[in-house]
Amino acid sequence: MERESFLMNMSVGREAATAAAAAAAACDVCLKAKTSGVDDGFHLCVHDAVTVGFRSPAGPISRPARNSGENGP
């Protein structure tokens, strides 16, 4: 019962008009690569592949502390 309620609230399995439009939209770089047939490589785009399990040798990346500003803490 709870699972069905969750899926219904999240509209899982139903294709909304906005979701269809978003899936059809492409950035300028993707459109250029598709028309020319040449892959431009990585660029900031929602259609880029996601790297799962990446670990930085410098450790986890986090946001700066709230109290740090231009003058420091």
PyMOL commands that set and color helices and strands:
alter all, ss='L'
color gray80, all
select helices_A, chain A and resi 2-9+17-24+28-36
alter helices_A, ss='H'
color red, helices_A
deselect
rebuild
show_as cartoon
